[in-house]
Amino acid sequence: MSPRIIHLPLSGRDRRHYVRELRLAEQAHRELPGRVEEAYRAAHRLACQEWSVRQFIGGPAEPSPRIADAIAGGRELLEVRCRRCSHESLIDLTEVVWPRDKPVHTLAKVLRCQSCKDERKKPQPDLVALRPRHPEGDPPVAKRRAALLPPLLI
């Protein structure tokens, strides 16, 4: 047999307190998903920034943030530099055909410089940093973006 619930009558002051707490709980329930999204976005942005700083000081490329995390953090452009000719380029991670759950450093295996394509040994590029997309357009390096594109991304 299920327990019987007996509701006690509330006085005016208790009723007003209950209504006020209920309103606060409903307001928090409406606002929390947006704040959680902001927190996730900030965490992904900080992870991408940390990885970019590590690349700048010469640290290892591994571990790197996932491609989906970089896009979610607003760092949609991957800056790469050819080891042979020092050509710099930006890769748009939103347009790359590569699994989004893989780390960013796995892209280095398939990227080749098109300027050095006639050479026998095609060096892998150095991953420089994850950059945010500029609101007024792409930075000057992005105008030369077509030179470093993956030959085949499956």
MARFI-73275 format. One record per atom (N, C-alpha, C): residue number from 1; atom name; x, y, z. Coordinates in pm, whole numbers. Example, Ala and Ser with C-alpha at 12.3 -4.5 7.8 and 13.67 -1.06 7.14 Angstrom:
BEGIN
     n   atom       px       py       pz
     1      N     1319     -569      780
     1     CA     1230     -450      780
     1      C     1320     -330      780
     2      N     1285     -225      708
     2     CA     1367     -106      714
     2      C     1290        3      787
This chain:
BEGIN
     n   atom       px       py       pz
     1      N       82     -116        0
     1     CA        0        0        0
     1      C       88      124        0
     2      N       56      222      -84
     2     CA      137      342      -93
     2      C      108      434       25
     3      N      208      511       63
     3     CA      186      600      177
     3      C       88      712      142
     4      N       12      750      236
     4     CA      -85      856      215
     4      C      -19      990      245
     5      N      -35     1086      152
     5     CA       26     1218      170
     5      C      -79     1311      229
     6      N      -44     1369      338
     6     CA     -135     1463      404
     6      C      -73     1602      391
     7      N     -144     1691      321
     7     CA      -95     1828      304
     7      C     -142     1912      421
     8      N      -47     1974      488
     8     CA      -82     2061      599
     8      C     -118     2198      545
     9      N     -215     2262      597
     9     CA     -249     2397      551
     9      C     -137     2494      588
    10      N     -102     2581      493
    10     CA        5     2678      516
    10      C      -56     2811      558
    11      N       15     2878      647
    11     CA      -29     3011      686
    11      C        6     3109      575
    12      N      -38     3231      584
    12     CA      -13     3332      481
    12      C      136     3356      458
    13      N      212     3368      566
    13     CA      355     3394      556
    13      C      425     3276      491
    14      N      393     3153      530
    14     CA      454     3034      471
    14      C      419     3021      322
    15      N      296     3053      288
    15     CA      253     3047      149
    15      C      332     3146       64
    16      N      347     3269      112
    16     CA      423     3371       37
    16      C      569     3331       22
    17      N      627     3275      126
    17     CA      766     3227      118
    17      C      779     3114       16
    18      N      684     3022       16
    18     CA      686     2909      -78
    18      C      674     2960     -222
    19      N      585     3057     -246
    19     CA      567     3113     -381
    19      C      694     3186     -425
    20      N      756     3260     -337
    20     CA      880     3332     -370
    20      C      993     3235     -404
    21      N     1009     3130     -325
    21     CA     1113     3029     -352
    21      C     1084     2955     -482
    22      N      957     2930     -510
    22     CA      920     2864     -634
    22      C      954     2951     -754
    23      N      929     3080     -745
    23     CA      964     3173     -854
    23      C     1115     3178     -875
    24      N     1192     3182     -767
    24     CA     1338     3184     -778
    24      C     1390     3056     -843
    25      N     1330     2943     -806
    25     CA     1372     2815     -864
    25      C     1340     2810    -1013
    26      N     1222     2860    -1052
    26     CA     1185     2861    -1194
    26      C     1276     2955    -1273
    27      N     1311     3069    -1217
    27     CA     1401     3163    -1284
    27      C     1539     3100    -1302
    28      N     1590     3035    -1199
    28     CA     1720     2968    -1209
    28      C     1715     2857    -1312
    29      N     1604     2788    -1320
    29     CA     1588     2680    -1418
    29      C     1591     2735    -1560
    30      N     1538     2855    -1581
    30     CA     1541     2917    -1715
    30      C     1681     2968    -1750
    31      N     1755     3020    -1651
    31     CA     1884     3083    -1679
    31      C     2002     2987    -1681
    32      N     1995     2876    -1611
    32     CA     2110     2787    -1598
    32      C     2159     2726    -1729
    33      N     2074     2683    -1821
    33     CA     2128     2627    -1946
    33      C     2216     2726    -2023
    34      N     2178     2852    -2027
    34     CA     2260     2952    -2095
    34      C     2394     2973    -2025
    35      N     2393     2972    -1893
    35     CA     2517     2989    -1819
    35      C     2608     2868    -1833
    36      N     2549     2750    -1842
    36     CA     2629     2629    -1862
    36      C     2694     2632    -2000
    37      N     2620     2676    -2102
    37     CA     2677     2688    -2238
    37      C     2793     2786    -2238
    38      N     2777     2899    -2171
    38     CA     2885     2998    -2163
    38      C     3008     2938    -2095
    39      N     2986     2860    -1989
    39     CA     3098     2799    -1918
    39      C     3170     2698    -2005
    40      N     3095     2616    -2081
    40     CA     3158     2520    -2172
    40      C     3237     2593    -2281
    41      N     3178     2699    -2336
    41     CA     3246     2776    -2441
    41      C     3376     2837    -2387
    42      N     3370     2890    -2265
    42     CA     3489     2948    -2205
    42      C     3595     2842    -2177
    43      N     3552     2723    -2131
    43     CA     3647     2616    -2105
    43      C     3715     2570    -2234
    44      N     3638     2555    -2342
    44     CA     3697     2515    -2470
    44      C     3791     2623    -2523
    45      N     3752     2750    -2507
    45     CA     3837     2859    -2553
    45      C     3969     2861    -2477
    46      N     3964     2838    -2345
    46     CA     4087     2837    -2265
    46      C     4175     2717    -2301
    47      N     4115     2602    -2330
    47     CA     4194     2485    -2370
    47      C     4265     2512    -2502
    48      N     4196     2576    -2596
    48     CA     4258     2609    -2725
    48      C     4368     2714    -2708
    49      N     4344     2810    -2622
    49     CA     4446     2913    -2597
    49      C     4569     2851    -2531
    50      N     4549     2760    -2438
    50     CA     4661     2693    -2372
    50      C     4743     2614    -2473
    51      N     4675     2543    -2563
    51     CA     4745     2465    -2665
    51      C     4824     2556    -2759
    52      N     4766     2671    -2796
    52     CA     4834     2765    -2884
    52      C     4958     2823    -2817
    53      N     4949     2853    -2688
    53     CA     5065     2904    -2615
    53      C     5173     2797    -2606
    54      N     5131     2672    -2583
    54     CA     5227     2562    -2578
    54      C     5299     2546    -2712
    55      N     5227     2565    -2823
    55     CA     5290     2558    -2954
    55      C     5388     2673    -2974
    56      N     5353     2791    -2923
    56     CA     5439     2908    -2938
    56      C     5572     2890    -2865
    57      N     5567     2828    -2746
    57     CA     5692     2813    -2670
    57      C     5767     2686    -2710
    58      N     5715     2611    -2807
    58     CA     5787     2494    -2856
    58      C     5753     2365    -2788
    59      N     5639     2357    -2725
    59     CA     5597     2235    -2657
    59      C     5543     2133    -2755
    60      N     5507     2017    -2705
    60     CA     5454     1912    -2792
    60      C     5314     1946    -2842
    61      N     5281     1896    -2960
    61     CA     5148     1920    -3017
    61      C     5044     1829    -2956
    62      N     5091     1725    -2893
    62     CA     5000     1628    -2833
    62      C     5000     1645    -2682
    63      N     4896     1648    -2610
    63     CA     4756     1639    -2652
    63      C     4705     1774    -2699
    64      N     4612     1771    -2789
    64     CA     4550     1892    -2839
    64      C     4399     1881    -2821
    65      N     4329     1995    -2825
    65     CA     4184     1988    -2812
    65      C     4121     1921    -2933
    66      N     4002     1866    -2914
    66     CA     3931     1805    -3026
    66      C     3886     1915    -3122
    67      N     3864     1878    -3246
    67     CA     3821     1974    -3347
    67      C     3686     2034    -3308
    68      N     3596     1950    -3258
    68     CA     3465     1999    -3215
    68      C     3477     2098    -3100
    69      N     3571     2075    -3008
    69     CA     3591     2166    -2896
    69      C     3649     2300    -2944
    70      N     3738     2294    -3043
    70     CA     3795     2418    -3097
    70      C     3687     2501    -3165
    71      N     3599     2436    -3239
    71     CA     3491     2508    -3306
    71      C     3394     2563    -3202
    72      N     3363     2484    -3100
    72     CA     3271     2529    -2994
    72      C     3331     2645    -2914
    73      N     3463     2649    -2902
    73     CA     3529     2756    -2829
    73      C     3553     2880    -2912
    74      N     3512     2880    -3038
    74     CA     3529     2997    -3123
    74      C     3665     3005    -3189
    75      N     3746     2902    -3178
    75     CA     3879     2900    -3242
    75      C     3868     2813    -3367
    76      N     3813     2869    -3474
    76     CA     3779     2792    -3592
    76      C     3890     2784    -3697
    77      N     3996     2861    -3680
    77     CA     4103     2864    -3780
    77      C     4230     2803    -3722
    78      N     4290     2711    -3797
    78     CA     4417     2649    -3757
    78      C     4527     2710    -3842
    79      N     4623     2774    -3777
    79     CA     4736     2834    -3848
    79      C     4847     2730    -3858
    80      N     4896     2709    -3981
    80     CA     5002     2612    -4006
    80      C     5114     2679    -4085
    81      N     5235     2622    -4072
    81     CA     5352     2676    -4142
    81      C     5431     2560    -4202
    82      N     5468     2572    -4328
    82     CA     5546     2468    -4394
    82      C     5688     2469    -4338
    83      N     5741     2351    -4312
    83     CA     5877     2342    -4255
    83      C     5984     2376    -4358
    84      N     5957     2351    -4484
    84     CA     6058     2374    -4588
    84      C     6059     2519    -4635
    85      N     5944     2570    -4680
    85     CA     5942     2703    -4742
    85      C     5889     2812    -4649
    86      N     5851     2778    -4527
    86     CA     5799     2872    -4427
    86      C     5672     2944    -4472
    87      N     5598     2882    -4561
    87     CA     5472     2939    -4606
    87      C     5367     2919    -4497
    88      N     5296     3027    -4462
    88     CA     5193     3020    -4359
    88      C     5056     3020    -4422
    89      N     4965     2951    -4357
    89     CA     4829     2943    -4408
    89      C     4733     2917    -4293
    90      N     4606     2948    -4316
    90     CA     4500     2923    -4219
    90      C     4406     2818    -4276
    91      N     4375     2718    -4195
    91     CA     4281     2612    -4233
    91      C     4153     2636    -4155
    92      N     4041     2642    -4225
    92     CA     3912     2659    -4160
    92      C     3864     2523    -4112
    93      N     3857     2504    -3981
    93     CA     3820     2374    -3925
    93      C     3675     2338    -3951
    94      N     3591     2437    -3978
    94     CA     3451     2407    -4006
    94      C     3434     2347    -4145
    95      N     3529     2369    -4235
    95     CA     3519     2318    -4371
    95      C     3600     2191    -4393
    96      N     3682     2153    -4297
    96     CA     3768     2036    -4312
    96      C     3684     1908    -4298
    97      N     3708     1815    -4390
    97     CA     3639     1686    -4384
    97      C     3727     1592    -4303
    98      N     3700     1589    -4175
    98     CA     3780     1510    -4081
    98      C     3690     1486    -3960
    99      N     3699     1371    -3895
    99     CA     3611     1348    -3781
    99      C     3628     1454    -3673
   100      N     3517     1508    -3629
   100     CA     3520     1618    -3532
   100      C     3565     1572    -3393
   101      N     3557     1444    -3365
   101     CA     3597     1397    -3233
   101      C     3747     1367    -3224
   102      N     3820     1385    -3334
   102     CA     3966     1363    -3332
   102      C     4036     1492    -3288
   103      N     4152     1478    -3225
   103     CA     4228     1598    -3184
   103      C     4282     1675    -3306
   104      N     4310     1801    -3282
   104     CA     4357     1889    -3389
   104      C     4492     1842    -3444
   105      N     4579     1789    -3358
   105     CA     4714     1753    -3405
   105      C     4712     1637    -3505
   106      N     4602     1562    -3516
   106     CA     4595     1453    -3614
   106      C     4585     1505    -3756
   107      N     4549     1631    -3775
   107     CA     4543     1689    -3909
   107      C     4682     1703    -3970
   108      N     4785     1713    -3888
   108     CA     4920     1733    -3940
   108      C     4965     1617    -4028
   109      N     4908     1498    -4006
   109     CA     4948     1381    -4085
   109      C     4906     1392    -4231
   110      N     4799     1465    -4259
   110     CA     4746     1467    -4396
   110      C     4766     1601    -4465
   111      N     4811     1702    -4396
   111     CA     4832     1833    -4459
   111      C     4967     1836    -4531
   112      N     4966     1887    -4652
   112     CA     5089     1903    -4730
   112      C     5089     2040    -4795
   113      N     5206     2097    -4810
   113     CA     5220     2229    -4872
   113      C     5213     2212    -5024
   114      N     5127     2290    -5088
   114     CA     5115     2282    -5233
   114      C     5229     2356    -5302
   115      N     5295     2448    -5232
   115     CA     5411     2515    -5290
   115      C     5527     2418    -5308
   116      N     5538     2322    -5218
   116     CA     5646     2223    -5221
   116      C     5601     2092    -5283
   117      N     5496     2091    -5363
   117     CA     5440     1966    -5412
   117      C     5531     1896    -5513
   118      N     5623     1968    -5578
   118     CA     5713     1906    -5676
   118      C     5829     1834    -5609
   119      N     5852     1861    -5483
   119     CA     5962     1797    -5411
   119      C     5929     1650    -5388
   120      N     6033     1570    -5376
   120     CA     6014     1427    -5354
   120      C     5954     1398    -5217
   121      N     6018     1451    -5117
   121     CA     5972     1431    -4980
   121      C     5891     1553    -4938
   122      N     5765     1533    -4913
   122     CA     5678     1645    -4874
   122      C     5671     1649    -4722
   123      N     5728     1754    -4662
   123     CA     5729     1760    -4516
   123      C     5592     1794    -4459
   124      N     5567     1745    -4338
   124     CA     5444     1782    -4269
   124      C     5459     1924    -4216
   125      N     5351     1999    -4214
   125     CA     5362     2137    -4164
   125      C     5365     2140    -4012
   126      N     5415     2251    -3961
   126     CA     5412     2276    -3817
   126      C     5278     2341    -3783
   127      N     5214     2293    -3678
   127     CA     5091     2354    -3632
   127      C     5128     2471    -3543
   128      N     5085     2590    -3579
   128     CA     5127     2711    -3507
   128      C     5029     2746    -3396
   129      N     4901     2762    -3429
   129     CA     4805     2806    -3328
   129      C     4662     2788    -3378
   130      N     4569     2793    -3286
   130     CA     4427     2799    -3318
   130      C     4384     2944    -3304
   131      N     4325     2998    -3407
   131     CA     4289     3140    -3410
   131      C     4137     3157    -3417
   132      N     4086     3264    -3357
   132     CA     3942     3292    -3373
   132      C     3916     3357    -3508
   133      N     3795     3342    -3555
   133     CA     3755     3407    -3679
   133      C     3732     3555    -3650
   134      N     3788     3642    -3733
   134     CA     3774     3785    -3712
   134      C     3637     3832    -3761
   135      N     3571     3920    -3686
   135     CA     3437     3963    -3727
   135      C     3438     4046    -3855
   136      N     3546     4119    -3881
   136     CA     3551     4203    -4001
   136      C     3607     4130    -4122
   137      N     3634     4003    -4109
   137     CA     3688     3926    -4221
   137      C     3811     3851    -4177
   138      N     3864     3772    -4267
   138     CA     3981     3692    -4235
   138      C     4106     3780    -4229
   139      N     4202     3744    -4143
   139     CA     4327     3820    -4135
   139      C     4408     3801    -4263
   140      N     4515     3880    -4283
   140     CA     4592     3873    -4407
   140      C     4648     3736    -4440
   141      N     4681     3654    -4340
   141     CA     4737     3522    -4367
   141      C     4634     3435    -4439
   142      N     4508     3458    -4414
   142     CA     4402     3374    -4472
   142      C     4389     3394    -4622
   143      N     4438     3503    -4676
   143     CA     4430     3524    -4821
   143      C     4517     3423    -4896
   144      N     4618     3366    -4827
   144     CA     4705     3266    -4888
   144      C     4665     3126    -4842
   145      N     4544     3110    -4792
   145     CA     4498     2987    -4732
   145      C     4498     2870    -4830
   146      N     4476     2894    -4956
   146     CA     4461     2785    -5053
   146      C     4590     2708    -5076
   147      N     4703     2760    -5037
   147     CA     4829     2692    -5064
   147      C     4851     2571    -4974
   148      N     4795     2569    -4855
   148     CA     4811     2455    -4766
   148      C     4675     2392    -4743
   149      N     4639     2298    -4823
   149     CA     4514     2228    -4806
   149      C     4540     2080    -4804
   150      N     4462     2006    -4732
   150     CA     4482     1862    -4729
   150      C     4453     1801    -4866
   151      N     4539     1710    -4913
   151     CA     4516     1651    -5044
   151      C     4393     1560    -5045
   152      N     4375     1484    -4942
   152     CA     4261     1395    -4935
   152      C     4227     1374    -4789
   153      N     4109     1415    -4750
   153     CA     4066     1397    -4613
   153      C     3945     1303    -4614
   154      N     3961     1191    -4551
   154     CA     3852     1093    -4548
   154      C     3807     1075    -4405
